[in-house]
Amino acid sequence: MISDSFNLPPLLRQEAQRCAASLGVSLEEFIVSAVAEKVEILTEHHEYPVFPELTYRRGASGLAAPVLHGTGLRVQTLAIASQQWGLSAEQIAAEYDLSEAQVNAALAFYAVHQQEIDEAIASEVALESAYNV
């Protein structure tokens, strides 16, 4: 049994048990599902040698979104800061405690994947509007 043989740190085990209970599954089922989700993300074509600073992370919606490695910060957030708020790469870096190289990599990724990211932004705006009625 995974949950008995796998040694999770106590706080992580408690949180995993809480999440499993809220989903109505065993801790073992929750761990297997979480590992399967991570493996799926890592084996999908979402790692780009041209953009080693970026990866994809599955969000609450279940959709994978491009993020800066090690930050969890979505590319679309930086694209909005640049495109809609008119911030420079230097200003974005200061605002989000990033290097300019990270910001430039995210914005270059956005330029290549603009349609996909713009559609994700539009979907979130529509969803927000539906809930704020």
LUMDRENTOR-194127 format. One line per field, with one value per residue (C-alpha): residue number from 1; residue in one letter; x negated, y negated, z. Coordinates in nm, 3 decimals. Each point is the difference from the previous one (the first is absolute). Example, Ala and Ser with C-alpha at 12.3 -4.5 7.8 and 13.67 -1.06 7.14 Angstrom:
resi (1; 2);
resn (A; S);
east (-1.230; -0.137);
north (0.450; -0.344);
up (0.780; -0.066);
This chain:
resi (1; 2; 3; 4; 5; 6; 7; 8; 9; 10; 11; 12; 13; 14; 15; 16; 17; 18; 19; 20; 21; 22; 23; 24; 25; 26; 27; 28; 29; 30; 31; 32; 33; 34; 35; 36; 37; 38; 39; 40; 41; 42; 43; 44; 45; 46; 47; 48; 49; 50; 51; 52; 53; 54; 55; 56; 57; 58; 59; 60; 61; 62; 63; 64; 65; 66; 67; 68; 69; 70; 71; 72; 73; 74; 75; 76; 77; 78; 79; 80; 81; 82; 83; 84; 85; 86; 87; 88; 89; 90; 91; 92; 93; 94; 95; 96; 97; 98; 99; 100; 101; 102; 103; 104; 105; 106; 107; 108; 109; 110; 111; 112; 113; 114; 115; 116; 117; 118; 119; 120; 121; 122; 123; 124; 125; 126; 127; 128; 129; 130; 131; 132; 133);
resn (M; I; S; D; S; F; N; L; P; P; L; L; R; Q; E; A; Q; R; C; A; A; S; L; G; V; S; L; E; E; F; I; V; S; A; V; A; E; K; V; E; I; L; T; E; H; H; E; Y; P; V; F; P; E; L; T; Y; R; R; G; A; S; G; L; A; A; P; V; L; H; G; T; G; L; R; V; Q; T; L; A; I; A; S; Q; Q; W; G; L; S; A; E; Q; I; A; A; E; Y; D; L; S; E; A; Q; V; N; A; A; L; A; F; Y; A; V; H; Q; Q; E; I; D; E; A; I; A; S; E; V; A; L; E; S; A; Y; N; V);
east (0.000; -0.148; 0.119; -0.157; -0.331; -0.048; -0.144; 0.159; -0.099; 0.270; 0.146; 0.009; 0.166; 0.266; 0.072; 0.010; 0.239; 0.220; 0.008; 0.068; 0.286; 0.151; -0.008; 0.142; -0.299; -0.263; -0.341; -0.147; 0.240; -0.079; -0.377; 0.028; 0.218; -0.241; -0.300; 0.185; 0.090; -0.361; -0.131; 0.253; -0.113; -0.368; 0.044; 0.219; -0.166; 0.000; -0.373; -0.161; -0.377; 0.033; 0.164; -0.171; 0.123; 0.360; 0.215; 0.368; 0.196; 0.355; 0.218; 0.324; 0.192; -0.190; -0.156; -0.376; -0.135; -0.354; -0.192; -0.351; -0.195; -0.023; 0.245; 0.343; 0.048; 0.207; -0.124; 0.342; -0.048; -0.319; 0.161; 0.285; -0.251; -0.179; 0.287; 0.285; -0.181; -0.284; -0.277; -0.354; -0.195; -0.198; 0.319; 0.155; -0.319; 0.008; 0.373; -0.020; -0.352; -0.134; -0.306; 0.042; -0.120; 0.295; 0.244; -0.149; 0.018; 0.367; 0.081; -0.185; 0.202; 0.315; -0.094; -0.029; 0.317; 0.204; 0.324; 0.004; -0.078; 0.240; 0.276; -0.079; 0.014; 0.333; 0.144; -0.095; 0.147; 0.325; 0.009; -0.062; 0.276; 0.244; -0.069; 0.002; 0.351);
north (0.000; -0.335; -0.211; 0.239; 0.054; -0.354; -0.226; -0.344; -0.284; -0.031; -0.334; 0.111; 0.328; -0.192; -0.230; 0.293; 0.187; -0.311; -0.037; 0.371; -0.012; -0.306; 0.190; 0.313; 0.218; 0.186; -0.152; 0.266; -0.090; -0.369; 0.060; 0.221; -0.262; -0.282; 0.194; 0.095; -0.366; -0.108; 0.274; -0.102; -0.362; 0.091; 0.242; -0.226; -0.215; -0.295; -0.019; -0.221; 0.003; -0.351; -0.118; 0.193; -0.258; 0.106; 0.302; 0.075; 0.039; 0.130; -0.255; 0.028; 0.014; 0.312; -0.177; -0.024; -0.354; -0.114; -0.120; -0.112; 0.288; -0.025; -0.287; 0.128; -0.338; 0.037; -0.139; -0.156; -0.211; -0.147; -0.042; -0.197; -0.216; -0.074; -0.025; -0.143; -0.189; -0.122; 0.103; 0.047; 0.321; -0.185; -0.117; 0.348; 0.153; -0.244; 0.050; 0.382; 0.039; 0.160; -0.051; -0.187; 0.317; 0.193; -0.270; -0.014; 0.380; -0.003; -0.282; 0.178; 0.314; -0.211; -0.138; 0.354; 0.127; -0.320; 0.148; 0.282; -0.235; -0.271; 0.263; 0.106; -0.363; -0.053; 0.316; -0.119; -0.346; 0.160; 0.228; -0.294; -0.199; 0.290; 0.023; -0.377; -0.052);
up (0.000; -0.106; 0.293; 0.252; -0.177; -0.130; 0.269; -0.041; 0.231; 0.270; -0.115; -0.363; 0.103; 0.196; -0.294; -0.242; 0.231; 0.025; -0.378; -0.049; 0.249; -0.168; -0.332; 0.160; -0.086; 0.201; 0.060; -0.229; -0.282; 0.048; -0.015; -0.309; -0.170; 0.091; -0.128; -0.319; -0.059; 0.049; -0.230; -0.266; 0.018; -0.016; -0.290; -0.210; -0.262; 0.237; 0.060; -0.261; -0.055; -0.146; 0.324; 0.282; 0.252; -0.062; 0.069; 0.035; 0.320; 0.025; 0.176; 0.195; -0.327; -0.099; -0.296; -0.039; -0.003; -0.086; 0.307; 0.086; 0.157; 0.376; 0.033; -0.099; -0.167; -0.316; -0.328; -0.053; 0.314; -0.142; -0.342; 0.157; 0.191; -0.326; -0.247; 0.207; 0.274; -0.224; 0.241; -0.130; 0.062; 0.266; 0.176; -0.016; 0.141; 0.292; 0.060; 0.010; 0.144; -0.318; -0.214; -0.325; -0.176; 0.149; -0.110; -0.349; -0.031; 0.104; -0.241; -0.282; 0.076; -0.006; -0.342; -0.137; 0.173; 0.000; -0.134; 0.257; 0.290; -0.117; -0.016; 0.359; 0.113; -0.178; 0.158; 0.347; -0.064; -0.118; 0.303; 0.234; -0.167; 0.041; 0.373; 0.059; -0.138);
